[in-house]
Amino acid sequence: KPVLMSEWHSANNDDLDPEDVEVVEQSRAICTALNGGINGYLWFEANHPGNGFAGLIHLPWWDTDGPNLMKTYHSWRQWLSLTPQGANRIRARTENLPITIEGSVAFHSSGLTNAVLHLVKSGTNLDTMALRVAGKLIKRVEQWRTSATLGYTKVLDATYAAGTNQFVTPLAGNQLSSYRLHFAADPLLGTNGPLAFWR
């Protein structure tokens, strides 16, 4: 299978950016690569040129308390844990989203029972997003977040007994939010797969 390997890090005047900004930059790069057609992503990062490491785990030589798991560690874990193995990307359309949406990518599971959306948002504004899958009823929504205050934390698990065709959620800035949508029935796949909408 094709393999993409890239050395990439975010740097700002040879100092680490705030951790939530690094989450946005890391996840934006992953979204760009996945939407560009790759089917694998390898994280490789050498020392940061400034204040120690900018990798997933921070271990300053002078720190006797052990390694620190960076926010990028938690967001990378969020990507790996929630993207279904053998998943297919969903053809997606966004409408009327704030410009602070830095990237998004969605998948449906090989069993066609659920879909996962990873969404990256920068800035500090609180916006509202509506999410739906065309022609399908959503029975359950789970959401995980990595942000300035959270690291791969489940923040929502909502069930809709009768099903809903739209899920509305607040969306704060500088975060990676991942949503798992469980369908009332298996999605009806067209020639290009299901169509997800969020706005």
NORLIN-V737418 format. One record per pair of residues at least 4 apart in sequence whose C-alpha atoms are under 7 Angstrom apart, sorted by sequence separation. I is the first residue (numbers start at 0). J is the second residue. D is the distance in Angstrom with one decimal. If there is no record, write none. Layout:
{{I	J	D} {I	J	D}}
This chain:
{{10	14	6.2} {11	15	6.3} {16	20	6.2} {17	21	6.4} {18	22	6.3} {19	23	6.5} {20	24	6.3} {21	25	5.9} {22	26	6.0} {23	27	5.9} {24	28	6.3} {25	29	6.5} {26	30	6.1} {27	31	6.1} {28	32	6.2} {29	33	6.1} {30	34	5.9} {31	35	6.0} {32	36	6.8} {33	37	5.2} {47	51	5.6} {58	62	6.9} {68	72	5.9} {69	73	6.8} {70	74	6.2} {71	75	5.9} {72	76	6.1} {73	77	6.1} {74	78	6.3} {75	79	6.3} {76	80	5.8} {77	81	6.0} {78	82	6.0} {96	100	6.9} {107	111	6.1} {108	112	6.5} {145	149	5.0} {146	150	6.5} {159	163	6.5} {188	192	4.8} {189	193	6.5} {10	15	5.9} {11	16	6.1} {16	21	6.1} {32	37	6.1} {33	38	6.7} {46	51	6.3} {47	52	4.6} {52	57	5.8} {108	113	5.9} {144	149	6.5} {145	150	4.4} {188	193	5.4} {10	16	6.6} {46	52	4.5} {47	53	4.9} {107	113	5.9} {108	114	6.1} {144	150	6.7} {145	151	4.9} {46	53	6.2} {58	65	6.8} {107	114	4.1} {144	151	5.4} {145	152	6.7} {186	193	6.9} {51	59	6.5} {58	66	4.7} {106	114	5.5} {107	115	6.3} {143	151	6.0} {144	152	5.4} {57	66	5.7} {58	67	6.3} {106	115	5.2} {143	152	5.2} {144	153	6.5} {44	54	5.8} {56	66	6.4} {57	67	5.0} {105	115	5.5} {106	116	6.5} {143	153	4.2} {144	154	6.9} {56	67	5.7} {57	68	6.3} {105	116	4.2} {142	153	5.8} {143	154	5.6} {9	21	6.6} {56	68	4.8} {57	69	6.5} {104	116	5.9} {105	117	6.2} {142	154	5.7} {55	68	6.5} {56	69	5.6} {104	117	5.5} {142	155	5.0} {55	69	5.4} {103	117	5.5} {104	118	6.8} {141	155	5.3} {142	156	6.7} {9	24	6.9} {103	118	4.4} {141	156	4.5} {55	71	5.5} {56	72	6.6} {89	105	5.3} {102	118	6.1} {103	119	6.1} {140	156	5.8} {141	157	6.5} {55	72	4.3} {88	105	5.7} {89	106	5.0} {102	119	5.2} {140	157	5.3} {88	106	4.2} {89	107	6.3} {101	119	5.3} {139	157	5.6} {140	158	6.6} {87	106	5.3} {88	107	6.5} {100	119	5.9} {101	120	5.4} {139	158	4.3} {86	106	5.9} {87	107	5.6} {100	120	4.4} {101	121	6.5} {138	158	5.8} {139	159	5.9} {86	107	5.7} {87	108	6.9} {99	120	5.5} {100	121	6.4} {138	159	4.9} {162	183	6.5} {86	108	4.8} {99	121	5.1} {138	160	6.4} {86	109	5.4} {99	122	6.2} {85	109	6.0} {138	162	4.6} {83	108	5.7} {137	162	5.2} {138	163	6.6} {136	162	5.2} {137	163	5.1} {136	163	5.2} {137	164	6.0} {146	173	6.2} {136	164	4.9} {146	174	4.4} {135	164	6.4} {145	174	5.6} {146	175	6.6} {144	174	6.8} {145	175	5.3} {144	175	5.7} {145	176	6.7} {144	176	4.6} {82	115	6.7} {131	164	5.9} {143	176	5.7} {144	177	6.4} {131	165	4.7} {142	176	6.8} {143	177	5.2} {13	48	6.0} {14	49	5.2} {15	50	6.8} {130	165	5.6} {131	166	6.4} {142	177	5.6} {143	178	6.6} {3	39	6.7} {8	44	6.7} {13	49	4.5} {14	50	5.8} {129	165	6.4} {130	166	5.1} {142	178	4.5} {2	39	6.2} {3	40	6.2} {4	41	5.8} {6	43	5.7} {7	44	6.3} {129	166	5.5} {130	167	6.3} {141	178	5.6} {142	179	6.5} {3	41	6.9} {5	43	6.9} {6	44	5.7} {15	53	6.7} {129	167	4.2} {140	178	6.8} {141	179	5.1} {128	167	5.6} {129	168	6.4} {140	179	5.8} {141	180	6.7} {127	167	6.9} {128	168	5.4} {140	180	4.8} {127	168	5.7} {128	169	6.2} {139	180	6.0} {140	181	6.4} {127	169	4.4} {128	170	6.6} {139	181	5.1} {126	169	5.7} {127	170	5.6} {137	180	6.4} {138	181	5.6} {125	169	6.7} {126	170	5.1} {137	181	5.8} {138	182	5.4} {125	170	5.6} {126	171	6.3} {137	182	4.7} {138	183	5.3} {125	171	4.4} {136	182	5.8} {137	183	5.8} {124	171	6.1} {125	172	6.5} {135	182	6.8} {136	183	5.4} {22	70	6.4} {123	171	6.7} {124	172	5.8} {22	71	5.2} {123	172	4.6} {21	71	6.7} {122	172	4.7} {123	173	6.8} {19	70	6.8} {121	172	4.7} {122	173	5.6} {135	186	6.6} {18	70	5.8} {22	74	6.5} {120	172	5.3} {121	173	4.1} {120	173	5.4} {121	174	6.6} {120	174	5.5} {119	174	6.0} {120	175	6.7} {119	175	4.7} {118	175	5.8} {119	176	6.5} {117	175	6.9} {118	176	5.3} {117	176	5.9} {118	177	6.2} {117	177	4.4} {116	177	5.5} {117	178	6.5} {133	194	5.7} {115	177	6.9} {116	178	5.1} {132	194	6.0} {133	195	6.2} {115	178	5.5} {116	179	6.6} {132	195	4.4} {115	179	4.5} {131	195	6.1} {132	196	6.0} {114	179	5.7} {115	180	6.3} {131	196	5.3} {113	179	6.7} {114	180	5.2} {130	196	5.7} {131	197	6.3} {113	180	5.3} {114	181	6.8} {130	197	4.2} {113	181	4.5} {129	197	5.3} {130	198	6.6} {112	181	6.3} {113	182	5.8} {128	197	6.5} {129	198	5.2} {34	104	6.7} {112	182	6.0} {128	198	5.2} {74	145	5.7} {30	102	5.6} {73	145	6.6} {30	103	5.9} {112	185	5.3} {27	101	5.9} {30	104	5.9} {77	151	5.6} {111	185	5.6} {27	102	5.3} {70	145	7.0} {111	186	6.1} {74	150	7.0} {73	150	5.1} {74	151	6.2} {73	151	5.2} {70	150	6.1} {27	119	6.6} {26	119	6.5} {23	119	6.2} {23	120	6.8} {23	121	6.3} {74	175	6.8} {90	191	6.8} {90	192	6.6} {96	198	5.1} {89	192	6.1} {90	193	6.6} {91	194	5.5} {92	195	6.4} {93	196	5.8} {94	197	6.7} {95	198	5.5} {89	193	6.0} {90	194	5.3} {91	195	4.8} {92	196	5.3} {93	197	5.4} {94	198	5.0} {89	194	6.3} {90	195	6.7} {91	196	6.1} {93	198	5.8} {89	195	6.8} {19	146	5.4} {19	147	4.8} {18	147	6.7} {23	173	6.0} {23	174	6.2} {22	174	6.7} {23	175	6.8} {20	173	6.0} {22	175	7.0} {19	173	5.6} {19	174	6.5}}
